């Protein structure tokens, strides 16, 4: 008898939920068969969908006015993907509610310091479908925006969260927003906080290369996991309503070591394949491991080699004004801009 797919095992036997970290329709359909309950879009993922699923988007893309500004064009191009996926998931969302059938849509990376601008665009993104969650970067300006959106009852997805400090700030912003919404008689929207652990690992890897530091990639993987596990510990301790969303997975170990946690992860098809191959080789433990400790030796080596990692790992290590310039966050937002938003503009 064939062994049950790992992701089906995960969703049917533990608290963990997950979404597909891709906007390509065939990949979403495949992920849904093995338990995915929604999908994530961001500028790079939207560009990829527009250039792969051309039979779906080609005609509508050609109809967008070329007289609008670059940012307006990119936003309209992204709307084609988000609206289509919102429709795709809507029946499931209405049947199941909550996080089921949610589609995540992100504001332009160049708005990272523009609170009012993000609020304006966030309202636009929300109007694309009742099952759309608005992705706002965890910058100082983003924290303000997230509270305002939560106060309006709009589902949110704080993203580019690369430190415990940022997680605490956005979680508390959501608490304030929910309190305001309830006082005004508004039903609060759900929120998931994207802890982009792979982006933390990427940042450490760039420092390793730049400084010629001799340290194993597996140590960096464990360090990224340590941030996710610590954010969940804090969330439980403080009884936050926010749901932690592990994101930007880089290896099968990342999926295995948070298994069973009260998460709603977003997992790219490439990582899904890594997990399935590792599982077929007998390398995936089918256990609840999210509370298991990380490799302490690896964590110690990373802390010693990279002082910057402590800014991600320690409580309140970063002030809100430092969020946007913290290396992992800045590098990620720059990547979203260059590899996503600017590429969307090239489609005009």
C-alpha positions as CSV (number, residue, x, y, z in Angstrom):
1,X,0.0,0.0,0.0
2,X,1.4,3.4,-1.0
3,X,2.4,5.7,1.9
4,X,0.1,8.7,2.4
5,X,1.5,12.0,1.0
6,X,3.4,13.9,3.7
7,X,1.3,17.0,3.3
8,X,-2.0,15.1,3.6
9,X,-0.6,13.4,6.7
10,X,0.3,16.8,8.1
11,X,-3.1,18.4,7.5
12,X,-5.1,15.4,8.5
13,X,-3.2,14.5,11.7
14,X,-1.9,17.8,13.2
15,X,-3.0,21.4,13.8
16,X,-0.8,22.6,10.9
17,X,-2.4,24.2,7.8
18,X,-0.6,25.4,4.7
19,X,-1.1,27.4,1.5
20,X,0.6,27.2,-1.9
21,X,3.4,29.8,-2.3
22,X,2.7,30.2,-6.0
23,X,0.1,32.0,-8.2
24,X,0.4,29.6,-11.1
25,X,-3.0,27.8,-11.5
26,X,-1.7,24.3,-12.2
27,X,0.5,24.4,-9.2
28,X,-2.3,25.6,-7.0
29,X,-4.5,22.8,-8.2
30,X,-1.8,20.3,-7.5
31,X,-1.3,21.7,-4.0
32,X,-5.0,21.7,-3.2
33,X,-5.1,18.0,-3.9
34,X,-2.6,17.4,-1.0
35,X,-4.2,19.8,1.5
36,X,-3.4,23.4,0.6
37,X,-6.2,25.7,1.8
38,X,-5.3,28.9,-0.1
39,X,-2.4,30.6,-2.0
40,X,0.0,33.5,-1.7
41,X,0.8,36.1,-4.3
42,X,3.5,38.8,-4.2
43,X,5.0,40.9,-7.0
44,X,7.4,38.2,-8.2
45,X,4.8,35.4,-8.0
46,X,2.2,37.6,-9.8
47,X,4.7,38.3,-12.6
48,X,5.5,34.6,-12.9
49,X,1.8,33.8,-13.2
50,X,1.2,36.5,-15.8
51,X,4.0,35.1,-18.0
52,X,3.3,31.4,-17.5
53,X,-0.6,31.4,-17.5
54,X,-0.7,33.6,-20.6
55,X,-3.9,31.9,-21.9
56,X,-5.6,33.1,-18.7
57,X,-4.2,36.7,-18.5
58,X,-2.9,37.6,-22.0
59,X,-6.0,39.3,-23.4
60,X,-6.8,41.3,-20.2
61,X,-3.2,42.3,-19.8
62,X,-3.2,43.8,-23.3
63,X,-6.3,45.9,-22.4
64,X,-4.6,47.8,-19.5
65,X,-4.1,51.4,-20.6
66,X,-0.5,52.2,-21.4
67,X,-1.2,55.8,-20.5
68,X,-1.2,55.1,-16.7
69,X,1.8,55.4,-14.5
70,X,4.2,52.5,-14.1
71,X,2.9,51.8,-10.6
72,X,-0.7,52.0,-11.7
73,X,0.1,49.6,-14.5
74,X,1.8,47.1,-12.2
75,X,-1.1,47.3,-9.7
76,X,-3.6,46.6,-12.4
77,X,-1.6,43.8,-13.8
78,X,-1.3,42.2,-10.4
79,X,-5.1,42.6,-10.0
80,X,-5.7,40.2,-12.8
81,X,-4.0,37.4,-10.9
82,X,-5.5,38.2,-7.5
83,X,-9.0,38.6,-8.8
84,X,-8.8,35.3,-10.8
85,X,-7.5,33.4,-7.8
86,X,-10.0,35.0,-5.5
87,X,-12.8,33.6,-7.8
88,X,-11.0,30.2,-7.9
89,X,-11.0,29.9,-4.1
90,X,-14.3,31.7,-3.3
91,X,-16.6,28.7,-3.1
92,X,-14.2,27.0,-0.8
93,X,-13.9,30.1,1.3
94,X,-17.6,30.6,1.7
95,X,-18.1,26.9,2.6
96,X,-15.2,26.7,5.2
97,X,-14.6,30.3,6.3
98,X,-11.6,31.4,8.3
99,X,-8.3,31.0,6.6
100,X,-9.7,28.6,4.1
101,X,-9.7,29.9,0.5
102,X,-7.7,33.0,1.3
103,X,-5.6,34.7,-1.3
104,X,-2.8,37.0,-0.2
105,X,-2.0,40.2,-2.2
106,X,0.9,42.5,-1.5
107,X,1.4,46.3,-1.7
108,X,4.2,47.7,-3.8
109,X,7.6,47.3,-2.2
110,X,8.4,50.9,-2.9
111,X,5.7,52.0,-0.4
112,X,7.6,50.4,2.5
113,X,7.9,53.8,4.3
114,X,4.6,55.3,3.1
115,X,2.0,54.5,5.7
116,X,-0.8,56.4,4.1
117,X,0.1,55.1,0.7
118,X,0.0,51.5,1.9
119,X,-3.3,52.1,3.6
120,X,-4.8,53.5,0.3
121,X,-3.5,50.6,-1.7
122,X,-4.4,48.1,1.0
123,X,-8.1,49.2,0.7
124,X,-7.8,48.7,-3.1
125,X,-6.4,45.2,-2.7
126,X,-9.1,44.3,-0.2
127,X,-11.8,45.3,-2.8
128,X,-10.6,42.6,-5.2
129,X,-12.4,39.9,-3.2
130,X,-13.8,39.2,0.2
131,X,-11.3,36.4,0.6
132,X,-8.3,38.6,-0.1
133,X,-5.7,39.2,2.7
134,X,-3.6,42.3,2.4
135,X,0.1,41.9,2.7
136,X,1.9,44.8,4.3
137,X,5.6,44.8,5.1
138,X,6.6,44.8,8.8
139,X,8.3,48.2,8.7
140,X,7.5,51.0,11.1
141,X,5.1,52.5,8.6
142,X,3.7,49.1,8.0
143,X,2.9,48.6,11.6
144,X,0.7,51.7,11.6
145,X,-1.0,50.6,8.4
146,X,-1.7,47.1,9.7
147,X,-3.5,48.5,12.7
148,X,-5.6,50.8,10.5
149,X,-6.6,47.9,8.2
150,X,-7.4,45.7,11.2
151,X,-9.6,48.4,12.6
152,X,-11.6,48.4,9.4
153,X,-12.1,44.6,9.6
154,X,-9.8,43.9,6.6
155,X,-7.9,40.6,6.8
156,X,-4.1,41.2,6.8
157,X,-0.9,39.4,6.3
158,X,2.1,41.2,7.8
159,X,5.0,40.1,5.6
160,X,8.8,40.4,5.3
161,X,8.9,39.7,9.1
162,X,12.5,38.7,9.7
163,X,12.8,39.2,13.5
164,X,11.0,38.5,16.7
165,X,10.9,42.3,17.3
166,X,8.9,42.8,14.1
167,X,6.5,39.9,15.0
168,X,5.7,41.5,18.4
169,X,5.1,44.9,16.8
170,X,2.7,43.7,14.1
171,X,0.9,41.3,16.5
172,X,0.3,44.1,18.9
173,X,-0.8,46.4,16.1
174,X,-3.4,43.7,15.2
175,X,-4.6,43.5,18.8
176,X,-5.1,47.3,18.8
177,X,-6.9,47.2,15.5
178,X,-9.2,44.4,16.5
179,X,-10.1,46.2,19.7
180,X,-11.0,49.3,17.7
181,X,-13.0,47.2,15.2
182,X,-15.0,45.5,17.9
183,X,-15.7,48.8,19.6
184,X,-17.1,50.1,16.3
185,X,-19.2,47.0,15.8
186,X,-17.0,45.7,12.9
187,X,-16.2,42.0,12.6
188,X,-12.4,41.6,12.7
189,X,-10.6,40.0,9.8
190,X,-8.1,37.2,10.4
191,X,-4.4,37.8,10.2
192,X,-1.3,35.6,9.6
193,X,2.2,36.9,10.3
194,X,4.7,35.7,7.6
195,X,8.0,34.9,9.3
196,X,10.1,34.6,6.1
197,X,12.8,32.3,7.6
198,X,14.4,31.6,4.2
199,X,15.0,35.3,3.8
200,X,16.8,35.3,7.2
201,X,18.9,32.4,5.9
202,X,19.6,34.2,2.6
203,X,20.8,37.3,4.5
204,X,23.2,35.2,6.7
205,X,24.4,33.4,3.6
206,X,25.2,36.7,1.9
207,X,27.2,37.8,5.0
208,X,29.0,34.4,5.0
209,X,30.1,35.0,1.4
210,X,31.0,38.6,2.0
211,X,33.1,37.9,5.0
212,X,34.5,34.5,4.0
213,X,33.1,32.8,7.1
214,X,33.4,29.0,7.3
215,X,30.1,27.8,8.5
216,X,27.8,25.1,7.2
217,X,24.5,25.8,5.4
218,X,22.7,23.4,7.8
219,X,23.7,25.8,10.7
220,X,22.0,28.6,8.8
221,X,18.9,26.5,8.3
222,X,18.7,25.8,12.0
223,X,19.1,29.5,12.8
224,X,16.2,30.4,10.6
225,X,14.1,27.7,12.2
226,X,15.0,29.1,15.7
227,X,13.4,32.5,14.8
228,X,10.2,30.8,13.7
229,X,10.0,28.7,16.9
230,X,10.7,31.7,19.1
231,X,8.0,33.8,17.4
232,X,5.5,31.0,18.2
233,X,6.7,30.8,21.8
234,X,6.1,34.5,22.2
235,X,2.7,34.4,20.5
236,X,1.6,31.7,22.8
237,X,3.0,33.4,25.9
238,X,1.3,36.7,25.1
239,X,-1.9,35.0,23.8
240,X,-1.8,36.9,20.5
241,X,-4.7,36.4,18.2
242,X,-2.4,36.5,15.2
243,X,-1.5,33.2,13.5
244,X,2.2,32.6,12.7
245,X,2.9,31.9,9.0
246,X,6.2,30.3,8.4
247,X,7.3,31.3,4.9
248,X,10.2,31.2,2.4
249,X,11.2,27.6,3.2
250,X,14.6,26.6,1.9
251,X,14.7,22.9,2.6
252,X,12.7,19.9,3.7
253,X,14.1,20.2,7.3
254,X,12.3,23.6,7.6
255,X,8.9,21.9,6.9
256,X,9.7,18.9,9.1
257,X,10.9,20.8,12.2
258,X,7.7,23.0,12.5
259,X,5.3,20.1,11.8
260,X,2.2,20.0,13.9
261,X,2.4,23.6,15.0
262,X,-0.6,26.0,15.1
263,X,0.7,27.5,11.9
264,X,-0.6,28.4,8.5
265,X,2.5,28.1,6.4
266,X,3.0,29.1,2.8
267,X,5.1,26.5,0.9
268,X,6.5,26.9,-2.7
269,X,6.0,23.9,-5.1
270,X,9.8,23.5,-5.3
271,X,9.9,22.9,-1.5
272,X,6.8,20.7,-1.7
273,X,8.8,18.5,-4.1
274,X,11.9,18.5,-1.8
275,X,9.7,17.3,1.0
276,X,8.0,14.6,-1.0
277,X,11.4,13.3,-2.2
278,X,12.9,13.4,1.3
279,X,9.8,11.6,2.6
280,X,10.0,8.9,-0.2
281,X,13.7,8.3,1.0
282,X,12.5,7.9,4.6
283,X,14.1,11.2,5.7
284,X,11.0,13.0,7.0
285,X,9.9,12.3,10.5
286,X,6.1,12.1,10.8
287,X,6.0,13.6,14.3
288,X,4.8,16.8,15.9
289,X,8.2,18.6,16.1
290,X,7.3,22.3,16.3
291,X,8.1,22.4,20.1
292,X,11.3,20.4,19.7
293,X,14.5,22.3,20.3
294,X,16.7,23.3,17.5
295,X,20.3,22.1,17.1
296,X,21.9,24.2,19.9
297,X,25.4,23.8,18.6
298,X,24.3,25.2,15.2
299,X,22.5,28.1,16.9
300,X,25.6,28.9,19.0
301,X,27.9,28.9,16.0
302,X,25.6,31.2,14.1
303,X,25.2,33.6,17.1
304,X,29.0,33.8,17.4
305,X,29.7,34.2,13.7
306,X,26.9,36.7,12.9
307,X,26.1,39.4,15.5
308,X,23.3,40.6,13.1
309,X,21.5,37.3,13.8
310,X,20.9,38.3,17.4
311,X,18.9,41.3,16.1
312,X,16.5,38.8,14.5
313,X,16.5,36.3,17.4
314,X,16.5,38.4,20.6
315,X,13.3,39.9,22.0
316,X,13.0,43.7,21.3
317,X,16.4,43.8,19.7
318,X,15.2,46.2,17.0
319,X,13.4,49.4,17.4
320,X,10.5,50.1,14.9
321,X,12.6,52.7,13.1
322,X,15.2,50.0,12.4
323,X,12.8,47.5,10.9
324,X,13.1,48.8,7.3
325,X,16.9,48.9,7.4
326,X,17.5,45.5,9.0
327,X,19.5,43.6,6.5
328,X,17.1,40.6,5.9
329,X,14.1,42.9,5.6
330,X,15.8,45.4,3.3
331,X,17.2,42.7,1.1
332,X,13.9,41.0,0.8
333,X,12.0,44.2,-0.1
334,X,14.6,45.2,-2.6
335,X,14.3,41.7,-4.2
336,X,10.5,42.0,-4.3
337,X,10.9,45.4,-6.1
338,X,13.6,44.3,-8.6
339,X,12.4,40.7,-9.2
340,X,8.7,41.5,-9.0
341,X,7.4,45.0,-9.2
342,X,9.8,46.3,-11.8
343,X,9.2,43.2,-13.9
344,X,5.5,43.7,-13.7
345,X,6.1,47.2,-15.2
346,X,8.0,45.6,-18.2
347,X,4.7,43.9,-19.3
348,X,3.2,47.2,-20.4
